[in-house]
Amino acid sequence: MPSSTAPMTSVCTGASILAAAGLLDAAPIFVRDGPVITAAGITSALDLTLALVEEDHGSDLARLVSRVLVTYLQRPGTQAQVSPFTAAAPPVHDPLRRVVEHVHADLGADLSATALAGVAGLSPRQLARSFARHLHQSPASYVRTARTRAAARLLETTDLPLPAIAARTGLGTSETLRKAFARHYGLAPSAHRAASRQHAMRQSTTSTTAP
């Protein structure tokens, strides 16, 4: 392990080396876990760089660099690498497309394998095979990810308490929401909300101080 005074930073596929060494496991655009700092790729490397500039030299220099680069001061590190709106094109397989549309239309509905199979007009086993072939995951995994990302958006854009967000997104309870967040984002919902608000405040400051 690197020492606490010597950060180990990776960008894009370089993170696979750290992952193979068992040093990381997360989905956000950049993550800091003690001395290990990783970023996804391309623009997320700028987010990570600006975060390090701010850490070492202060927010004023980070804002100046962001204006020179014509980019965001920095997106929250907790933000997912892939937008839920652009993660994949709608499936061309008609039964599967009906299921995906049904899931996103009402995340609080019964989205069990049996219920989704009924929407598709398939058996649960056939539906599982279709998901594996076209979306490379199980129906349960797809639903869990959709619900967790919806919860993240509500945390970012509303003041709803965790129980209300859990109920609205079909996650059920605050504890289930926390577990889903820990699995998907590697942090607590409260930390995601705090990071999102800090990011919004920084963006507001940047816009009001920009020449």
Sequence and secondary structure as in RCSB ss.txt:
>XXXX:A:sequence
MPSSTAPMTSVCTGASILAAAGLLDAAPIFVRDGPVITAAGITSALDLTLALVEEDHGSDLARLVSRVLVTYLQR
PGTQAQVSPFTAAAPPVHDPLRRVVEHVHADLGADLSATALAGVAGLSPRQLARSFARHLHQSPASYVRTARTRA
AARLLETTDLPLPAIAARTGLGTSETLRKAFARHYGLAPSAHRAASRQHAMRQSTTSTTAP
>XXXX:A:secstr
   TTS EEEEGGGHHHHHHTT     BSEEEETTEEEE STHHHHHHHHHHHHHHH HHHHHHHHHHHTS S  
 TTSBSS TTTSS   SSHHHHHHHHHHHH TTS   HHHHHHHHTS HHHHHHHHHHHTSS HHHHHHHHHHHH
HHHHHHH    HHHHHHHTT  SHHHHHHHHHHHTSS HHHHHHHHHHHHHHHHHHHHH  
